[in-house]
Amino acid sequence: MSSVFATYIPAYLGMRAPLSISLAVNPSIVIAILLMIAPFFYIVILARPSGPMRVLPGPKAVSWLTGSIPRGVWEPDAQVNQLEWTHQYGPVFRYHGLFMISKVITTDPRALNYILNTPEFVKSEDGRQFLEGLLEKGVLVVEGLEHKKQRKIMGPAFGHPQIKVYSQLFVEKANEFRDLLMAQIARSRNPDSPFRVDIFLWLNKVTLDIIGHTGFNHAFRSLHQHESHEISEGMRKATLFDPFSVRFMVQALIPLARLIPTDRSRAITNASKSLRSIGQRMISQKKDEILSAIESDDKSAVEKRNILGRDLLSILLRANMAKDIPEDARMTDEEVLAQIPTFLLAGHETTSSAVVWAIYARGFYTDSPSMDELNGNGMTYLDYVTREVLRLHAPVSNTERVVDADVVVPLSEPFIDRYGVKRHEFRLQKGDVVVIPILAVHRLKSLWGEDANEFKPERWEAIPETAKVIPGVFGNLLTFLTGSHACLGYRFSLVEMKAILFAFVRSV
């Protein structure tokens, strides 16, 4: 989810003392003046590449507003441009993003591995602030030691043993989804007209029900609701916006203007309230069950042995309630609450997007395959299809990092800078922005061959040696990243995706 947010200028814009006095008198005039001088300010002062970035080749700007991105294209959707630039300028280059902010892109595997595994590269402050509006200080928002602590605590909920326990429920829910969908099709079938079904809506329903049961032992019963569940609907409204609207541009350009309420900010607030309310109810219910089991109303009487579950909520509450947990493994009430919206949203949106791209059919002997069978034993082609979907249609197309110290990034192959000098590394200074172009890397012909843009599951029988150097926590793909910010629930997502594909396509 974090990769779709652009990184803008530091928050000091519009914060000087004379501006504060004027703003109190007439905010409309101040905003109008800022908008008039902003293009000059960006192009002349902020947007000009400085430091080591200035030696990198790259495309020229086409507009002060969109930078090097063609007009009408939102920067996170510019994967085609990123791929074209890679062919033209090589594995390392810089470009101008929204409001002419200079950014670096690299597709070099060694550089990518360095960036994703070096603590100096962090998520942008603006991206984290946006996420925090929805997800509070959950694992997708925090950085540093707090991020490390939260991942360590929650890790067992997404390990191989626990996913094996979950896998049967994945299959059961996938079959329930299939049966309900087929029943609706049967009732609505008209030989004189085609039947249309919103498969993305149905996939959101089944994946939400799965994360509810497996993560929190909670039944959302989204599959049995006619409309979208309030969680899915709230997230849709919160993330649906026009990046070229005047309101969005003003708030992106002027941090102070973000205090002005908009339809989008209200949607984010409402979605956050809804997620927080759901999380509080689930936590309260689970705590009551724990105290009831030990026949006590005294929370200080709870020990690790009283909370035995390995599901996410049990693990969170063990770290929150058990008195015999070490201090560095404890979580506050707010930290526990923050993880629930994180996994409710991240746990079903991305899988739904991936499954939409995949339609696969084959005969098999059972309606209830095991996790080992779903992962390849007897369903090798299903595994190939899953990998190819995640390569060609990764749910997150790119992500960004900001470097918080001067660094030298190593390369596997040298490049020629804009002055004709061969370089075996490139340098970045504190504050520089690096884009990880996930889809561009996944479609590079130099890595995947001339058929890189084709959907070809058979390639996974023996992928090219050049693709094997791509860093990734799964299958030489950047889909789930790698390093300290690798997707914690990637095993969960993979088995869930395969279970849904198996159940759905086998019945078609």
N, C-alpha and C positions, 0 to 999 in steps of 0.2 A: 504493500500500500504506500510506503513513504516515497517511492521513486517518482511519483507524478507531481511533486511539489517543487516549483522552481525556487532557486535561491536568489534573494534580492539584496539590495544594499544594506549596510548596517543601519541600526535604528536611530542613529543620531540625526538623520535628515529631519528637519523641521523641529528640532529640539532646542534651538538657540534662544537665548533670553529675549531679544527684541521680538522674535516671532511669537513667543508665549504671550507677550503683552498685547500684540496686535490681534491675536486669536481671540482674546477675551473681548475685544471691541467688535470685530466683524469677521467671523470665520469664513464667510463666503468670499470676501475679498482676498484673504490670505491664501485660501485654497486656489483661487483663480491665478494669483501671482505665481504660486509654486508650480502650477501646471504650465505656465508660460515659460518659466525659466528652467524647468526640469530637463528638457531636451539638451539645452546647452550645458547644463551642469553635468549630465551623464556623459555626453560625448567628449567634452573637453577635459573634464576633471576625473571622473570615476571610470569611464568605460575604456579609456585608452590602455592597452596592455602595458604593464610595467614589470620591472624586475625580470626574472628569468623567463617569464611567459612570452616576452616580446620577441624571442628568437624563433618561436614555433610558427610553422606555416599554417595556413588556414583560409577559409573563405572570407570575403569582404562582407560588410554589413549592407543590407538592402533597405533598412529602415531603422530609425532611432528607436522605434517602438518594439519591433520584433527582432532586431539585430540581423544576424545572418539567415534567420528562418524566413522562408517565403511568406508573404502576407496571407492572412487567413488560416495559417497553420499554428496550432498551439504547441509550444515547445516540446512538451513530453510526447506529443504525437508525431514528432519529426524523425521517425526512425529511417524513413527512406532517404532523407537528406543526410543523416549520419552515415548511412552506408555508402552513399555517393561520395561524400567527403573522404571517407576512409580509402576508397579506391583512388581518389584524386590526390590526397595529401599524405597517405601512408598511415602507419599505426599510431602516430602521435601528432595532434594538431590542436589548435585553439579556434574557437568560434565565438561570435557575439550572441548571447541569449537575449531574453526579454529585457527591455530597457538598456540594451547594449552592454550588459554585464559579460565580461570575458570569462570563458570557461575552457578547460582542457578536456579533450576526449582521447582515450587510448584504447586500442583493441589488442595491444601486445600482451600475451598471456603472462609473461613474467611480471610486467608492470601491474596487471590486474591482481595477480596473487599478492604482490607487495602492498598495494593499496588496501585490499580487503583484509589483510592480516596485520596491518600496522596500526597501533592505537592512535597515532597522530591524525588519522583520517576519521572524522566524525560526521554525523548527520548535521545538516545545516540548522541553525537556530530557528529560522522561519518555518522550516519543515516540521521541526519538533513542536513549535508553538501551535501550528495548525493541528497536528495529531493530538496534542494535549487537550485541545478543545473538545475532542470526541472521546479520547482514550485515557485522559488524565495522565498520571505518571506510571503507566504500565511499561512492560518490557520493550515495546516498540518506540518509546519516547525517551527513556532515561539513557544516560551514557556512563562510561567509566566504571567505577567500583560498584555502583548501584545496579547497573545493567548486568554486570558479572554475577552479583549476588542473586538477582532475580532469576537469571537463566539457570544457575546452579540449583536453586530450590525447585524450580519447575521441571527440570530435565527429566526426572524419573517418570513423569506423566506422559512423556513422548518417546520413551525408550522402546527398544524392540520387544521386550517381554509384555509391556502394557499394550502396545499396538496389536500384538497377537491376541490379547484378551478382547480388544475392541473389534477385531476384524469380523467376528461372527455377527455383531450388531450392525456393522456396516452392510453386510450382506442382507440381513433381515430387513433393514430400512430401505435398502435399494430395491428389494423385491416388493415391499409394500408400495413404494413409489411407482414401480412398474405396473402393479395390479390396479392402482387407483387411476393411473393415466390411461391404461388400456380400457378400463371400464368407462371412463369419460369419452374416449374415442368411439367405443361401441354404441353408447347412447346418442352420440351426436352425429353419427355417420349418415351422410346423405349422398346417395349415388349420383345426384345431379350437381353436386358442388363439392369442392375440396374442403377437407377439414383442417383448420389451422389451430395450432396449440403453441402457447408461449412456453417453450421448453426451458428458457432461462428462469422464468418464474417458478416452474416446478423444481428445477435443480436447486434454486435458493431454498425452497421449502425442505427438501430432503436433507440438504447439507446442514441447515439450521437445526433440524430435528436430531441429526447425528451428533453435532457438537453439544447439543443440550444434554443428551443421554450420556455420552461418553465422558464429557468434561465435567458435568455438574450434576449428573443423575436427576435431570430435570426434563419433564415432558412439555415441550412447546406445542406439540400437535399442530405444527404448521402445515403439514400435508393435508390435514382435514379442515383447513380454513379456506374459504372461497377466495379471499384476497391475500395480498402479501402480509406477512407477519409485521408487527409494528417495528421490530428490529430492522428488517430488510427495508421497509418503507422509509424509516427514519434515516438510515444510512444513504439511501438513494437520494433523498431530498437534500441531505447535508452536502453531498459531493456533486450534485448536479448544478453547474453554474456556467455562465458565459464568460470565458477568459478575455473576451474582447469588449466586454461592456465597460462603460465609463466608470461605474462604481468599482468594479474589480480593479481597473487600471489605477484609479486614484488610491485605493487602499493598498495596492501592491507598491505603488510609488512613494506614498506618504504613510509611514507607520502610524502617525497620530490619527489619521483618518479611519483607522481600523476600529476606533472607539465608536464610530457612527453606526448604529444598527442598520442592517440590511436584511432582505429576505433570506439570504444565505446564512448570515450570522444567527438569525432567529431559528432557522432549520437545524443548525449545528447545536444550538442551545437546547432545543426541544429533543433532538436525538440523544444528546448527552444525558438529559434528565431521565429520559425513558430507559436508557441503558443502566444508569445508576440505580434507578428504582428496581429494575429487574434483578440486578446484582445484589442489592441489599436484601431483597426478599429471599433469594437463594441462600445467601450467607446466614441470615437469621434462622431459616428453616434447618439448615445443616447444623448450626450451633446448638439449636434446641435438641436435635436428635442425639448429638454427642453428649450433652449434659444429661439427657434422659437415660442414656445407656449406662452412665456411671452413677445414676440415681443421686445427682447432686445439682444444686443451683450455683455452686461455687466454681467459677471459671479457673481459679488458681489450683483446683484439684485435678485438672486435665494434664495427662502425660502423653508422651508419644504413643505408648501402647494402647491408648484409648481411641486413637484415630488410625485405623489400619488400612484404609483404602489407598489405592495408588492413582485414583482419578485426580484430575487437576484440583478440584475444589477441596478434596481431602488433604492433598499435599499443601495447599495454601493455608488451610486452617490449622494444620499441624504446626506449620511455621509461625502461626499467629497465636495459638492458644496453649500449646504444650509448654509447661513450665520448665521441662528438662531439655529444651532445645538451646544450643549455644547461641550467644548473642549475634554472631555474624551470620547465623542462619535464620534469623527471626524476621518477620514481616509485620508492619503496622496494619491497623484496620484499613487505612486509606490505600496502602500498597496492595492488600488483598483485593479490595474492591476494584482497583484500577485494572487488574488482570482479566476480570470477567468481560468487560466490553471489548478488550483487546482480542480475546479468543472467540468471542461470539461473532465478531465482525470478520477478523482475519481467517477464522476457521471455516467460513462457508462461502464468502464472496469469491476468493481466488480459485477454489476447487470448482465452483459453478462455472466460472469463466473458462477454465481449461476443458471441462467436460463438453461444453457447448461446441468446441471445435472438433470433437472426436466422435465419429460414428464408426463402430466396428461390429461385424457380425461373424459368428462362427458357431458351429454346433458343439455342445459339451454334455457330459453325462449327468450333471447335477445342477440343482438350483442353489446349492449351498457350498461353494468352494471354500477351501481353507485359505489362510493368509499365504502359506507357502505356494499353493496353487495359483493364487492371484499374482504372486510376485514372480512367476515364471515357470514353475514346475507343472507342465502340461498346458500352460497358456503363454508360451514364449512370444507369440505374435502380439498378444494383448500388451505385453510388456514393451515390445518395440513401438507399438502405436502410442502408448502413453509417453514414452521418451520423445518420440518424434513430435507429438503435439506440444510438449513442454519446450522443445527446441524451436519449432517454427512459430508457435503462438504462445510464448511465455506470457502469463497473465500480467506480469509487471515488465514493461518494455525497457526501462532504464532506471537507474538510481544515481544519486549524487552523494559526494562526500566533500567536506571542507577540511583543509589541512590546518591544524592549529600550531604548526611549527615549520620552520624551513626544513625541506627534505630533498634528498636526491633519489629519484625513482629509477631502478635498474630496468634494462630492456633485454629481451632475448635476441632482437635484431636491431642494428643501428638504423637511424633515419637521417635524412638530410634536412637541416634547418633552413629557414628562409634566406640565410646568407650563404648557402652552399656548403656549410660545414657538416661533416659527418659526426654524429653524436651517438654514444652508446648508453646514454641515460638522459633524463631530463630533470630539470630542477623546478621546484615549486617553493613559493614563500608563504608564510603564514597568511591565511585568509583566502588563498586561491581555491577555486571550485573545480572539482574533477567529476566528470560524468562517466558512469559505467554503462556503456551502450549494450545492454543485454541482447536485444534482438539483433543488432548489427553484428555482434560477435557470433551469434547463432546462425547468421546467414552469410558469413564471409566465405567466398569461394576459395580463398587461400587456405582456409582451415578445413572446410567441409567438401570441397570439390566443386566442379562445374554445376552440379545439380543441387547446390545449397538451398535454392529457393523452392525446390520441389518437396511435396509431402511424400516421403519415401521411407516407410518404417523398416524396410529391408536393410537400410544402411547400418542399422544397429547390430546386424550379424557380425560386422567387422568395420567399425568406424575408421576413418583415415588416421594415420599416426599423427598428423598435424593437429587433429582435433583433441587428441588425448592429453595435450598439455594445457587445455583450458581448465582453470581452477574452479572447483565447484564441490559442494558437499554431496552432490548426487550426479552421477553419470556424465562427467565432463560437460556439464551445463551450468550456466550462471543463474538459472531459474530460481534456485533457492540460495544463491550466493555461497560464500564460504567465510571462514574466520569467525570472529566473535559475534558478528551480526547475521550469521547464517540462520535460515529459517528453523526455528526450534521444532515446529510441527511438520517437517517435510515428510517424515515416514507416515504420519497420520494422513496427510493429504494424498500421498501416492496410493495407499491401500484403499482409501475412501473413493478416490477417482476410479480405480480399477473395478471396485465392487459395483459402482453405479453404471459404468460402461457395460460391464458383463450382464447385469440384470436388464438394462434397458434394451440393448441391441439384440440380445438373444431372443427377445420376444417379438421383435419387429419382423 
